[in-house]
Amino acid sequence: MAIRRALDARPGTLPEIRPDGNSVKFLIDIPTVRYIPRLVLRCDGDGNVWASIADGDRRDCGDRTE
């Protein structure tokens, strides 16, 4: 039988929030053992939401401003 983790109801760290044209992008770190991937959520003005997981390299979050 699988053990369910209880929600602790404590607030976590705020995501990094960036404008992306007509969209807003939320970058959320996911802690793991070897590297820290990011959950990337992009929301546009029409109510569409896209989700992806970027690897631990921060340059891979869809921002090509280098």
Buried (B, 14 or more C-beta within 10 A) or exposed (E): EEEEEEEEEEEEEEBBEBEEEEBBBBBBBEEEEEEEBBBBBBBEEEEEEEEEEBEEEEEBBBEEEE
